[in-house]
């Protein structure tokens, strides 16, 4: 199973980006999916997660601005990011978890300019 993230880039404060993460293999629906981020000099932190049933959870810092969703037919998880702030600048990582299995994508850089 491999995770391929895309969609990062440079955006001005107040702008929007949508990240995508495609998961290979045939077990996508069994995974809890999540997006994490790691800013320079900081620890990796959970941004948002979505269960196999579609339940969602968000970090307080992104509530009301970010939306996580999944398309099981496309084996893809998305992160719609609106009202971006310079503090959102980080490398964003896609994560797939199931039991003892914990998989990571390669990361995609999001840079928000002020």
C-alpha positions as CSV (number, residue, x, y, z in Angstrom):
1,X,0.0,0.0,0.0
2,X,1.3,3.4,-1.0
3,X,0.0,6.9,-0.3
4,X,0.6,9.7,-2.9
5,X,-0.2,13.2,-1.7
6,X,-0.4,16.2,-4.0
7,X,-1.9,19.7,-4.1
8,X,0.5,21.8,-2.1
9,X,1.8,25.1,-3.2
10,X,2.3,28.8,-2.5
11,X,-0.8,30.8,-1.7
12,X,-1.6,34.2,-0.2
13,X,-3.2,34.5,3.2
14,X,-6.9,34.2,2.9
15,X,-6.6,31.8,-0.1
16,X,-7.5,28.2,-0.5
17,X,-5.9,24.9,-1.5
18,X,-7.1,21.4,-1.8
19,X,-4.8,18.5,-0.9
20,X,-5.4,15.0,-2.3
21,X,-4.0,11.7,-1.2
22,X,-4.5,8.6,-3.4
23,X,-4.1,5.2,-1.7
24,X,-3.0,2.2,-3.7
25,X,-4.4,-1.3,-3.2
26,X,-7.9,-2.5,-2.4
27,X,-8.2,-1.9,1.3
28,X,-8.8,1.9,1.3
29,X,-12.3,1.6,2.9
30,X,-10.9,-0.1,6.0
31,X,-8.5,2.7,6.9
32,X,-9.0,5.6,9.1
33,X,-7.4,8.5,7.1
34,X,-5.8,11.6,8.4
35,X,-3.8,14.7,7.5
36,X,-0.9,15.8,9.7
37,X,1.4,18.7,9.3
38,X,4.9,19.6,10.4
39,X,6.1,23.2,10.4
40,X,9.8,24.1,10.5
41,X,11.2,23.5,14.0
42,X,7.9,22.0,15.3
43,X,6.6,18.5,15.9
44,X,4.2,16.8,13.6
45,X,0.6,17.5,14.6
46,X,-2.7,16.1,13.6
47,X,-4.8,18.4,11.4
48,X,-7.9,16.3,10.6
49,X,-9.0,12.7,10.4
50,X,-11.9,10.8,9.0
51,X,-13.1,7.3,10.0
52,X,-13.9,4.6,7.5
53,X,-17.6,5.5,8.2
54,X,-17.1,9.2,7.5
55,X,-16.9,10.6,11.0
56,X,-14.5,13.6,11.2
57,X,-12.3,15.3,13.8
58,X,-10.3,18.5,13.6
59,X,-7.5,20.3,15.4
60,X,-8.9,23.4,17.1
61,X,-6.6,25.6,15.0
62,X,-8.3,24.6,11.7
63,X,-11.9,24.1,12.7
64,X,-14.3,26.0,10.5
65,X,-11.6,26.5,7.9
66,X,-10.5,23.0,6.8
67,X,-12.6,20.1,5.7
68,X,-11.5,16.5,5.3
69,X,-13.4,14.1,3.1
70,X,-12.9,10.8,1.3
71,X,-14.0,9.3,-1.9
72,X,-13.9,5.5,-1.5
73,X,-14.5,4.8,-5.2
74,X,-11.4,6.9,-6.0
75,X,-9.5,5.7,-3.0
76,X,-8.7,9.3,-2.2
77,X,-8.8,11.5,0.8
78,X,-9.0,15.3,0.5
79,X,-8.2,18.2,2.7
80,X,-10.0,21.4,1.6
81,X,-8.2,24.4,3.2
82,X,-9.9,27.8,3.2
83,X,-9.0,31.1,4.8
84,X,-5.3,30.0,5.0
85,X,-3.1,31.8,7.4
86,X,0.8,32.1,7.5
87,X,0.6,29.8,10.5
88,X,-0.7,27.0,8.3
89,X,2.7,26.9,6.5
90,X,4.0,23.3,6.8
91,X,4.6,20.1,5.1
92,X,1.3,18.2,5.1
93,X,1.4,14.4,5.3
94,X,-1.3,11.9,4.5
95,X,-1.8,9.0,7.0
96,X,-3.7,5.7,6.8
97,X,-4.2,3.7,10.0
98,X,-5.8,0.4,10.7
99,X,-5.1,-1.6,13.9
100,X,-1.3,-1.9,14.1
101,X,-0.8,-0.6,10.6
102,X,0.3,3.0,10.3
103,X,1.2,4.3,6.8
104,X,2.5,7.7,5.6
105,X,2.7,9.5,2.3
106,X,5.7,11.6,1.2
107,X,4.3,15.0,2.2
108,X,3.4,18.0,0.3
109,X,4.5,21.6,1.1
110,X,2.0,24.3,1.8
111,X,3.4,27.8,2.0
112,X,1.1,30.7,3.0
113,X,2.4,34.2,2.4
114,X,1.3,37.2,4.4
